[in-house]
Amino acid sequence: MKIRRRKSKKRYLGGKNVYQYEHLSVGIPVKFHETVEPFVGKDLDMNVKTEGKSKVVIVLKPRENVSANRNSP
């Protein structure tokens, strides 16, 4: 498994200026697709931390809906 880096360029003002940024992505192996499927297309909160010098722990959990009740009284 690898963390992939991709540089994106967005041109604006008729191509006069360029906005650049990096995009990092992690591929999910096929053996975990069934486990991850319920979370696809949902908003997730992410927490990333390092353990020691050689481990990265990424924790994803569903974001709670904190919007106010929109029903009329």
N, C-alpha and C positions, 0 to 999 in steps of 0.2 A: 504494500500500500504506500502511496506517495502523496505528498501535498504538492499540488500543481500550482504554478504561478503563471499568470497571463497578464500582459499589459494591454490595456484598452486605451484607445484614443478617440475622442469625440471632437469633431470639428464644429465650430460655430462662427457666426458673423460672416457667412458666405465663404467659409474655408480659411479665413484670415488667422484665426486663433485656434489653438488645440488645447483641450482639457485631457490630461493623462492621469490614469490611476491603475493600481494593481488589483487583481482579482485572484484570491486564493481559493482553491477548491480541494475537497477530499472525496475520492470515489468510494462508494459503498460496494464491497464484494457481493457477488451473487448469493452466496450462502446466507447473507443477512437481509436479503430483500423482503422475505416474508415477515421478519421481525419489524422492519422499518415501515412497511406498507401502511399501517394505521395512521402514521404521522405525516404522510405525504400530502402536501397541499394545505397544511395547517400552520398557523403561526407558532413558532417555537422560541423559547428563551434559551440562550446559550451561555454556558459558563466554561471557560478554558483556564486550566492551571497546569503547572509543571510539577512533576514529582521527581526530585533528584535532578540529575543532569541529562537523563536519557529518556524520560517519559513525558508525554503530553496526554492530559486527560480532558476530553471534550464531553460535557454533559448537556444534553438537550432535553427540555421538558415542555409540554404544551403550555402556551401562554393562557392565563386566565382572562376571561372576558370581564373587564371592570367597568364597562360603560353603564350608564344609568338606565333604569327601566324606561322604555319608550312608550309603554301603554298608557292610554288616556284613563284618568280616574273615572 
